[in-house]
Amino acid sequence: MTRRSFLKTATAGLAANAAAGI
């Protein structure tokens, strides 16, 4: 997994976590 993919996944995870937290 490239660093770019990791950042993309991390960003998506944070977005999903925030959406679930609302």
Buried (B, 14 or more C-beta within 10 A) or exposed (E): EEEEEEEEEEEEEEEEEEEEEE
